Amino acid sequence: MSPAKKKTSAAPLTGAALVKEVSRRIRAARVLWDAHQNSACRGERQKAMELYETLTPEERKKVPQVLRLWLRYRSEKYFGDHK
């Protein structure tokens, strides 16, 4: 039996769906961080950062502040380029 294939959407996420996905990924990274699964957290955080970078300034404001702070500052201390 072959492994299940991941479903990929034909159109990239935009607008509210993109904001929702960024928030979901940041929350997932925080859960992994709290569970001390740092390597998994690093991967999830990286995916969240890549999506976050595509947001417009108006869309970034729609991401809850607590999540933005964790993504930008707290996690940068542990997962930044210096590591």
Backbone as a ProteinNet text record, in pm:
[ID]
protein_1_A
[PRIMARY]
MSPAKKKTSAAPLTGAALVKEVSRRIRAARVLWDAHQNSACRGERQKAMELYETLTPEERKKVPQVLRLWLRYRSEKYFGDHK
[TERTIARY]
83.5	0	87.8	53.8	131.5	78.6	164.8	119.6	16	-65.7	-169.4	-105.8	-165.8	-114.7	-178.7	-98.1	-150.7	-235	-344.6	-428.4	-367.2	-349.5	-299.9	-407.4	-432	-534.1	-476.5	-559.7	-515.4	-481.7	-561.3	-538.5	-472.9	-374.2	-312.2	-410.9	-389.2	-477.2	-463.7	-573.5	-572.4	-671.7	-656.8	-752.5	-769.8	-895.2	-928.1	-877.9	-880.3	-832.8	-683.3	-607.7	-463.7	-435.4	-508.5	-493	-525.1	-631.7	-672.7	-565.2	-506.4	-402.6	-276	-238.5	-121.7	-144.9	-261.7	-294.3	-292.2	-346.5	-348.9	-207.5	-121.1	16.3	93.6	71	138.9	91.4	-39.1	-91.8	-34.1	-23.5	33.6	179.2	253.6	393.7	403.4	313.1	314.5	284.4	191	158.2	280.8	349.2	470.1	578.7	589.9	689.1	660.2	533.6	495.1	518.3	512.6	535.3	683.4	769.3	915.3	955.6	878.6	912.9	971.9	1096	1155	1179.8	1220.7	1247.3	1117.3	1011.6	881.8	830.1	852.6	811.9	884.9	1012.5	1092.4	1034.2	997	939.5	806	721	588.4	601.7	694.4	718.1	769.1	855.8	909.7	798.5	707.6	594.7	505.6	483.5	402.1	468.8	601	673.8	663.8	677.8	669.9	532.9	427.8	293.6	273.3	324.3	309.4	374.2	486.9	557.9	477.4	382.8	302.2	182.4	152.6	38.2	65	-40.5	-30.3	-32.1	10.7	6.8	-132.6	-236.9	-373.6	-409.1	-367.1	-395.4	-315.5	-194.5	-112.5	-178.8	-249.5	-318.5	-433	-481.4	-591.6	-544.5	-414.1	-358.7	-355.8	-407.7	-409.4	-270.9	-268.4	-141.8	-55.4	-117.7	-42	33.9	-27.5	37.9	149.1	123.8	228	350.2	327.3	439.4	519.9	450.8	522.7	604	544.6	612	732.9	718	822.9	932.8	898.1	996.8	1039.7	945	983	1050	990.5	1048	1174.8	1191.2	1313.1	1435	1415.6	1525.6	1580.3	1493	1533.7	1555	1485.8	1490.8	1547.3	1607	1658.2	1774.4	1824	1932.4	2061.3	2075.5	2198	2206.1	2097.6	2097.2	2136.9
-118	0	124.2	220.4	343.8	441.6	531.9	628	724.4	776.4	870.5	996.7	1049.2	1172	1291.7	1395.6	1517.7	1590.6	1645	1724.3	1863.4	1908.6	2043.9	2123.1	2241	2323.5	2388.5	2404.6	2462.1	2609.9	2681.1	2824	2848.4	2936	2967.1	3042	3032.5	3098.7	3250	3319.5	3465.5	3515.9	3640.1	3706.5	3639.4	3623.4	3568.9	3425.7	3348.3	3209.6	3205.3	3297	3302.6	3344.6	3443.8	3488	3373.1	3299.9	3186.5	3077.7	3049.7	2946.9	2988.9	3116.3	3166.4	3150.1	3190.4	3178.4	3032.6	2944.5	2801.6	2747	2784.3	2734.1	2787.5	2913.4	2969.3	2897.2	2873.8	2801	2659.7	2594.8	2459.7	2462.1	2562.7	2574.4	2597.5	2677.5	2703.1	2576.4	2496.6	2369.8	2278.5	2270.4	2187.8	2242	2373.6	2436.9	2401.1	2412.1	2380.3	2233.2	2147.4	2003.7	1967.6	2069.4	2050	1969.6	1981.8	1916.5	2023.4	2060.9	2178.3	2163.8	2047.1	2033.2	2041.4	1981.4	1991.2	2134.7	2200.4	2339.5	2428.1	2402.7	2481.7	2473.2	2353.5	2335.9	2405.9	2391.5	2454.9	2606.8	2655.6	2799.5	2854.1	2779.3	2822.9	2834.3	2737.1	2742.4	2863	2888.2	3003.2	3133.5	3142.6	3263.6	3287.8	3182.2	3196.9	3250	3197.9	3247.1	3389.1	3416.2	3548.5	3656	3623.3	3719.3	3756.5	3672.7	3703.1	3792.3	3812.3	3894.3	4042.5	4114.3	4259.9	4318	4443.4	4504.3	4501.5	4519	4515.8	4374.9	4274.1	4135.4	4096.2	4146.7	4114.6	4161.9	4274.2	4326.5	4235.5	4151.7	4060.8	3935.8	3908	3796.5	3842.5	3763.7	3806.3	3848.8	3956.7	4015	3915.6	3834.5	3735.7	3640.4	3602.6	3512.5	3584.1	3709.8	3786.8	3803.7	3834.3	3852.3	3724.4	3612.4	3485.8	3455.8	3475.1	3444.3	3534.1	3661.6	3756.8	3766.8	3771.6	3803.7	3684.9	3623.2	3516.7	3400.8	3355.8	3241.2	3278.5	3406.6	3449.9	3426.8	3440.4	3419.7	3277.6	3181.1	3041.3	2985	3040	2982.8	3077.7	3186.1	3285.5	3233.5	3319	3281.5	3247.6	3298.7	3273.6	3130.6	3054.3	2915.5	2818.9
0	0	0	-79.6	-83.6	21.7	68.4	169.7	112.6	200.7	158.2	103.2	0.1	-59.7	9.2	27.4	85.9	-17.6	29.4	-59.1	-70.5	-190.6	-211.6	-282.9	-232	-295.1	-420	-518.6	-645.7	-629.7	-551.5	-532.2	-396.2	-390.2	-261.1	-170.7	-42	53.8	42.4	62.3	62.4	165.7	203.8	291.5	426.3	465.6	597.1	613.3	506.8	514.5	544.8	488.1	512.9	656.6	706	845.2	939.9	909.6	993.1	993.9	878.1	868.7	943.2	933.4	1006.8	1156.5	1203.7	1346.2	1390.5	1307.8	1341.7	1353.8	1261.2	1264.2	1384.3	1420.3	1538.1	1663.4	1673.2	1789.6	1796.6	1682.5	1678.8	1724.2	1681.8	1723.3	1873.5	1928.1	2072.7	2151.7	2101.6	2168.8	2169.3	2056.3	2048.1	2140	2148.1	2235.6	2381.4	2420.8	2558.5	2590.8	2489.2	2507.5	2494.8	2482.1	2471.5	2348.7	2242.5	2115.5	2023.8	2055	1992	1842.8	1796.9	1653.7	1573.4	1624	1556.8	1562.5	1675.1	1690.7	1590.9	1571.8	1478.2	1336.5	1293.6	1160.3	1145.8	1246.2	1241.2	1245.6	1326.9	1335.6	1202.5	1137.2	1008.5	903.8	903.4	810	840.4	969.6	1009.2	966.7	983.8	945.1	795.1	716.2	570.4	528.7	590.9	559.8	612.4	732.6	793.6	707.1	647.4	562.7	438.4	397.6	279.3	311.1	440	479	453.6	421.7	410.6	552.2	569.3	703.7	767	686.9	740.1	788.1	712.4	751.2	874.6	887	1004.6	1132.4	1124.7	1242.8	1285.8	1195	1226.8	1301.1	1297.3	1374.7	1520.2	1614.3	1754.5	1803	1881.4	1925	2000.8	2084.3	2162.2	2070	1958.8	1864.1	1788.3	1750.3	1681.1	1769.5	1897	1989.5	2002.7	2017.6	2032.3	1907.6	1792.9	1666.9	1645.5	1667.6	1633.9	1739.2	1866.6	1968.2	2052.8	2121.2	2213	2140.5	2032.3	1963.3	1887.5	1852.4	1783	1872.2	2002.3	2097	2085.9	2064.2	2062.8	1923	1824.1	1689.6	1585.7	1628.4	1534.2	1451	1362	1271.8	1345.8	1466.8	1542.9	1594.9	1586.8	1636.9	1528.9
[MASK]
+++++++++++++++++++++++++++++++++++++++++++++++++++++++++++++++++++++++++++++++++++

